[in-house]
Amino acid sequence: MEFKNRIKSIAIGSFDGVHLAHQALIKEVEAVVIIERNMATITHGYKRVEYIKKPSFFYHFEEIKLLSAKDFIDKIQEDFPKLEKIVVGYDFAFGYKKEGDITILKSLFKKEVVVVKEIKYNGVSVHSCTIREKISKGHISMANRLLNRNYKIIGRVIKGQGIGRRELVPTINIDVQNYILPKEGVYATKTLINNIWLDSISFLGHRVTTDGSFAVETHILNRDIEKVQDTIEIEFIDFIRSNKKFNTLFDLKEQIEKDINNRLKLPTLNNI
């Protein structure tokens, strides 16, 4: 609480993705108030703090959803008694049933209110819903540019079919929860294994050539991985191809080798 007493400027929002527009808010302030609805699917939960890199305070929606606009601002001022500046996005709404807008915010908070205008990248509005759409359609390179980094998912390592290591290429299978997933297909990726980012290709989708089940699996290039930690991270760099059914495992293996060659043609990319 003593630390909150010293904060003079905050940004308020959900910050799902911590994308380019969110970063414009964050750079203006000392600290960030995150309205947590448990609905974030780009960068959910406390993972957002990894990209904010400033003191962050979570206000859980279920605990504040019945507050009127005035009550919410009263709470903010009570929690941050030295507050002099609030920074929000152009479409910010708050209070019960989103009754509060920018005009109401300025009437309730008598000090400085900074409204960050809509930010666009090459004519595309930088917004969480836009980024979700780009990811779901497999437009990974554009999503990365809107995020200002590579899109990342985190999953728990699980046992796969075993066919990959025996007859195709070895893969690490993961169970992914809560993240929005790109459309089914093969992607150029990087995978964090034992604290080292390694070049990889990753498949997600239904294994239509084998058992038809849904899988998220990654193949590490030019390395034989014997042991991995319980949880791994995958960064998506670009889309390679859509999911496809093959007549035989031999045909599938040939295509995987082409996918690997396509991935090897790409430079080793760091975050955008």
RADA-V114748 format. One record per pair of residues at least 4 apart in sequence whose ideal C-beta (glycine too) atoms are under 8 Angstrom apart, sorted by the first residue. I is the first residue (numbers start at 0). J is the second residue. If there is no record, write none. Layout:
i->I j->J
i->I j->J
This chain:
i->0 j->4
i->1 j->5
i->2 j->6
i->2 j->54
i->3 j->56
i->3 j->78
i->3 j->79
i->3 j->80
i->4 j->79
i->4 j->80
i->4 j->81
i->5 j->81
i->6 j->29
i->6 j->30
i->6 j->54
i->6 j->79
i->6 j->81
i->6 j->82
i->7 j->29
i->7 j->81
i->7 j->82
i->7 j->83
i->7 j->84
i->8 j->27
i->8 j->28
i->8 j->29
i->8 j->30
i->8 j->82
i->8 j->83
i->8 j->84
i->8 j->85
i->8 j->86
i->9 j->28
i->9 j->29
i->9 j->30
i->9 j->31
i->9 j->32
i->9 j->75
i->9 j->79
i->9 j->82
i->9 j->84
i->9 j->85
i->9 j->86
i->10 j->24
i->10 j->25
i->10 j->27
i->10 j->28
i->10 j->30
i->10 j->31
i->10 j->32
i->10 j->85
i->10 j->86
i->10 j->87
i->11 j->31
i->11 j->32
i->11 j->34
i->11 j->75
i->11 j->85
i->11 j->86
i->11 j->87
i->11 j->91
i->11 j->93
i->12 j->21
i->12 j->24
i->12 j->31
i->12 j->32
i->12 j->33
i->12 j->34
i->12 j->87
i->12 j->88
i->12 j->91
i->13 j->33
i->13 j->34
i->13 j->35
i->13 j->36
i->13 j->39
i->13 j->127
i->14 j->21
i->14 j->31
i->14 j->33
i->14 j->39
i->14 j->42
i->14 j->47
i->14 j->51
i->15 j->38
i->15 j->39
i->15 j->40
i->15 j->41
i->15 j->42
i->15 j->43
i->15 j->47
i->15 j->127
i->16 j->21
i->16 j->39
i->16 j->41
i->16 j->42
i->16 j->127
i->16 j->130
i->16 j->146
i->17 j->21
i->17 j->22
i->17 j->25
i->17 j->42
i->17 j->47
i->17 j->50
i->17 j->51
i->17 j->146
i->18 j->22
i->18 j->41
i->18 j->125
i->18 j->126
i->18 j->127
i->18 j->130
i->18 j->145
i->18 j->146
i->18 j->147
i->19 j->23
i->19 j->118
i->19 j->120
i->19 j->125
i->19 j->145
i->19 j->146
i->19 j->147
i->20 j->24
i->20 j->88
i->20 j->115
i->20 j->117
i->20 j->118
i->20 j->125
i->20 j->126
i->21 j->25
i->22 j->26
i->22 j->147
i->23 j->27
i->23 j->115
i->23 j->118
i->24 j->28
i->24 j->31
i->24 j->86
i->24 j->87
i->24 j->88
i->24 j->115
i->25 j->31
i->25 j->51
i->25 j->53
i->27 j->84
i->27 j->86
i->27 j->113
i->27 j->115
i->28 j->53
i->28 j->84
i->28 j->86
i->29 j->53
i->29 j->54
i->30 j->53
i->30 j->54
i->30 j->55
i->30 j->56
i->30 j->79
i->31 j->51
i->31 j->53
i->31 j->54
i->31 j->55
i->31 j->56
i->32 j->55
i->32 j->56
i->32 j->58
i->32 j->75
i->33 j->47
i->33 j->55
i->33 j->56
i->33 j->57
i->33 j->58
i->34 j->58
i->34 j->60
i->34 j->63
i->35 j->39
i->35 j->44
i->35 j->57
i->35 j->58
i->35 j->59
i->35 j->60
i->36 j->60
i->37 j->43
i->37 j->59
i->37 j->60
i->39 j->43
i->39 j->44
i->39 j->47
i->39 j->177
i->40 j->131
i->40 j->177
i->40 j->178
i->40 j->179
i->41 j->127
i->41 j->130
i->41 j->131
i->41 j->134
i->41 j->146
i->41 j->150
i->41 j->178
i->41 j->179
i->42 j->46
i->42 j->47
i->42 j->49
i->42 j->50
i->42 j->151
i->43 j->47
i->43 j->177
i->43 j->178
i->44 j->177
i->45 j->57
i->46 j->153
i->47 j->51
i->47 j->55
i->48 j->52
i->48 j->55
i->50 j->148
i->51 j->55
i->56 j->78
i->58 j->62
i->58 j->63
i->59 j->63
i->60 j->64
i->63 j->71
i->63 j->74
i->64 j->95
i->65 j->95
i->66 j->70
i->66 j->71
i->66 j->74
i->66 j->94
i->66 j->95
i->67 j->71
i->67 j->94
i->67 j->95
i->67 j->98
i->68 j->72
i->68 j->93
i->68 j->94
i->68 j->95
i->68 j->98
i->68 j->99
i->68 j->103
i->68 j->104
i->68 j->107
i->69 j->73
i->69 j->94
i->69 j->107
i->70 j->74
i->70 j->94
i->71 j->75
i->71 j->93
i->71 j->94
i->71 j->99
i->72 j->76
i->72 j->93
i->72 j->99
i->72 j->104
i->72 j->107
i->72 j->108
i->73 j->77
i->74 j->78
i->75 j->79
i->75 j->82
i->75 j->85
i->75 j->108
i->76 j->80
i->76 j->82
i->76 j->108
i->82 j->110
i->83 j->110
i->83 j->111
i->84 j->110
i->84 j->111
i->84 j->112
i->84 j->113
i->85 j->104
i->85 j->108
i->85 j->110
i->85 j->111
i->85 j->112
i->85 j->113
i->86 j->112
i->86 j->113
i->86 j->114
i->86 j->115
i->87 j->91
i->87 j->101
i->87 j->104
i->87 j->112
i->87 j->113
i->87 j->114
i->87 j->115
i->88 j->114
i->88 j->115
i->89 j->101
i->89 j->114
i->89 j->115
i->89 j->116
i->89 j->117
i->90 j->117
i->91 j->100
i->91 j->101
i->91 j->104
i->91 j->114
i->92 j->97
i->92 j->99
i->92 j->100
i->93 j->97
i->93 j->99
i->93 j->104
i->94 j->98
i->94 j->99
i->94 j->103
i->98 j->103
i->99 j->103
i->99 j->104
i->99 j->107
i->100 j->104
i->101 j->105
i->101 j->112
i->101 j->114
i->102 j->106
i->103 j->107
i->104 j->108
i->104 j->112
i->105 j->112
i->108 j->112
i->117 j->124
i->117 j->125
i->118 j->124
i->118 j->125
i->119 j->123
i->119 j->124
i->119 j->125
i->120 j->125
i->120 j->144
i->120 j->145
i->121 j->144
i->123 j->129
i->123 j->141
i->123 j->145
i->124 j->129
i->125 j->129
i->125 j->130
i->125 j->145
i->126 j->130
i->127 j->131
i->128 j->132
i->129 j->133
i->129 j->145
i->130 j->134
i->130 j->142
i->130 j->145
i->130 j->146
i->131 j->135
i->131 j->179
i->132 j->136
i->133 j->138
i->133 j->139
i->133 j->141
i->133 j->142
i->133 j->145
i->134 j->138
i->134 j->139
i->134 j->142
i->134 j->150
i->134 j->179
i->134 j->180
i->134 j->181
i->135 j->179
i->135 j->180
i->135 j->181
i->135 j->182
i->136 j->182
i->137 j->181
i->137 j->182
i->137 j->184
i->137 j->186
i->137 j->238
i->137 j->241
i->138 j->142
i->138 j->238
i->139 j->143
i->139 j->150
i->139 j->181
i->139 j->186
i->139 j->235
i->139 j->236
i->139 j->237
i->139 j->238
i->140 j->144
i->140 j->236
i->140 j->237
i->140 j->238
i->141 j->145
i->142 j->146
i->142 j->150
i->142 j->235
i->143 j->147
i->143 j->148
i->143 j->149
i->143 j->150
i->143 j->235
i->143 j->236
i->143 j->271
i->144 j->271
i->146 j->150
i->146 j->271
i->147 j->270
i->147 j->271
i->148 j->270
i->148 j->271
i->149 j->189
i->149 j->234
i->149 j->235
i->149 j->236
i->149 j->268
i->149 j->270
i->149 j->271
i->150 j->181
i->150 j->234
i->150 j->235
i->151 j->232
i->151 j->233
i->151 j->234
i->151 j->235
i->152 j->175
i->152 j->178
i->152 j->180
i->152 j->215
i->152 j->232
i->152 j->233
i->152 j->235
i->153 j->175
i->153 j->178
i->153 j->230
i->153 j->231
i->153 j->232
i->153 j->233
i->154 j->173
i->154 j->174
i->154 j->175
i->154 j->176
i->154 j->215
i->154 j->230
i->154 j->231
i->154 j->233
i->155 j->173
i->155 j->174
i->155 j->229
i->155 j->230
i->156 j->171
i->156 j->172
i->156 j->173
i->156 j->227
i->156 j->228
i->156 j->229
i->156 j->230
i->156 j->231
i->157 j->172
i->157 j->173
i->157 j->174
i->158 j->172
i->159 j->163
i->159 j->170
i->159 j->171
i->159 j->172
i->159 j->214
i->159 j->216
i->160 j->206
i->160 j->209
i->160 j->210
i->161 j->165
i->162 j->166
i->162 j->167
i->162 j->209
i->162 j->248
i->163 j->167
i->163 j->168
i->163 j->169
i->163 j->170
i->163 j->216
i->163 j->218
i->164 j->168
i->164 j->169
i->164 j->170
i->166 j->248
i->166 j->252
i->167 j->248
i->167 j->251
i->167 j->252
i->167 j->255
i->168 j->218
i->168 j->252
i->168 j->255
i->168 j->259
i->169 j->218
i->169 j->219
i->169 j->223
i->169 j->224
i->170 j->202
i->170 j->216
i->170 j->217
i->170 j->218
i->171 j->190
i->171 j->192
i->171 j->216
i->171 j->217
i->171 j->218
i->171 j->219
i->171 j->224
i->171 j->227
i->171 j->231
i->172 j->214
i->172 j->215
i->172 j->216
i->173 j->215
i->173 j->216
i->173 j->217
i->173 j->231
i->173 j->233
i->174 j->215
i->175 j->180
i->175 j->215
i->180 j->203
i->180 j->215
i->181 j->186
i->181 j->203
i->181 j->235
i->181 j->238
i->182 j->204
i->182 j->241
i->183 j->203
i->183 j->204
i->183 j->205
i->183 j->241
i->183 j->242
i->184 j->202
i->184 j->203
i->184 j->204
i->184 j->238
i->184 j->239
i->184 j->240
i->184 j->241
i->184 j->242
i->185 j->200
i->185 j->201
i->185 j->202
i->185 j->239
i->185 j->240
i->185 j->242
i->185 j->258
i->186 j->200
i->186 j->201
i->186 j->202
i->186 j->203
i->186 j->235
i->186 j->236
i->186 j->237
i->186 j->238
i->186 j->239
i->187 j->200
i->187 j->235
i->187 j->236
i->187 j->237
i->187 j->238
i->187 j->239
i->187 j->261
i->187 j->262
i->187 j->265
i->188 j->199
i->188 j->200
i->188 j->201
i->188 j->217
i->188 j->233
i->188 j->234
i->188 j->235
i->188 j->236
i->189 j->196
i->189 j->197
i->189 j->198
i->189 j->199
i->189 j->233
i->189 j->234
i->189 j->236
i->189 j->267
i->189 j->268
i->190 j->196
i->190 j->197
i->190 j->199
i->190 j->201
i->190 j->217
i->190 j->219
i->190 j->231
i->190 j->232
i->190 j->233
i->190 j->234
i->191 j->195
i->191 j->196
i->191 j->197
i->191 j->231
i->191 j->232
i->191 j->233
i->191 j->234
i->192 j->197
i->192 j->219
i->192 j->224
i->192 j->227
i->192 j->228
i->192 j->231
i->193 j->226
i->193 j->227
i->193 j->228
i->196 j->234
i->197 j->219
i->197 j->220
i->197 j->222
i->198 j->219
i->198 j->220
i->198 j->221
i->198 j->262
i->198 j->267
i->199 j->217
i->199 j->218
i->199 j->219
i->199 j->220
i->199 j->233
i->199 j->262
i->200 j->217
i->200 j->218
i->200 j->220
i->200 j->239
i->200 j->258
i->200 j->259
i->200 j->262
i->201 j->215
i->201 j->216
i->201 j->217
i->201 j->218
i->201 j->233
i->201 j->235
i->202 j->214
i->202 j->215
i->202 j->216
i->202 j->217
i->202 j->218
i->202 j->242
i->203 j->213
i->203 j->214
i->203 j->215
i->203 j->216
i->204 j->213
i->204 j->214
i->204 j->242
i->205 j->211
i->205 j->212
i->205 j->213
i->205 j->214
i->205 j->242
i->206 j->210
i->206 j->211
i->206 j->212
i->206 j->213
i->206 j->214
i->207 j->211
i->207 j->242
i->207 j->243
i->207 j->244
i->208 j->244
i->208 j->245
i->208 j->248
i->208 j->251
i->209 j->248
i->215 j->233
i->217 j->231
i->217 j->233
i->218 j->255
i->218 j->259
i->219 j->224
i->220 j->259
i->220 j->262
i->220 j->263
i->227 j->231
i->234 j->270
i->236 j->265
i->236 j->268
i->237 j->265
i->239 j->258
i->239 j->261
i->239 j->262
i->240 j->258
i->243 j->254
i->245 j->250
i->245 j->251
i->245 j->254
i->246 j->250
i->247 j->251
i->248 j->252
i->249 j->253
i->250 j->254
i->251 j->255
i->252 j->256
i->253 j->257
i->254 j->258
i->255 j->259
i->256 j->260
i->257 j->261
i->258 j->262
i->259 j->263
i->260 j->264
i->261 j->265
